[in-house]
């Protein structure tokens, strides 16, 4: 992810429903334009045309396409909460299924548009809002996973906080890599191997 070299913070947040709908239309159009044409050719003129708004209207909300991409990244991250964490079976012997739920949730959050995800990783710049979103999402994800692992009787690690950080980082990094940069391995194989690795680690040494 390149460092920011120009203004990428959105110019204003809509307060009226009509303005919010216009902003949403611009972001939806941008996602399609970036995926279809790539980032270099995904100009603000193309985005405005796809959204059926004037270029002046687009610039009321975003100073440039970097700011548009940064906002798409904010939305991508905000959709990534582990929604089923509260409904997991945490009885003895279920650790593998719990880990599989975590891995599958991460995979599902990155399936939609691999090309757009790759553009986010390669071209995205950090706006102030994006930094805050990454920090907030990371803290929430770690807290969710920690709560689950702390209550599961099969988890046996020396340091729970360190273990949670390692597991969250490992799962997120590898699912991002596989989704954005497809590897010569089937998704099912990737999921099974990642689940096995994390499960064995969490179970701790064989007694």
Protein Blocks (a to p, Z undefined) as FASTA:
>chain_A
ZZdfbdfbdfbdcfbfklmmmmmmmmmmmmmmmmmnojmlmcfklmmmmnopafklmmmm
pgbfklmmmmmmmmmmmmmccfklmmccfbehilmmmmmmmmmmmmmmmmmmmmlmmmmm
mmoccdfklmmmmmmmmmmmmmmmmmmmmmpmkbccfblmlmmmmmmmmmmmmmmmmmmm
ccfbdfklmmmmmmmmmmmmmnopaZZ
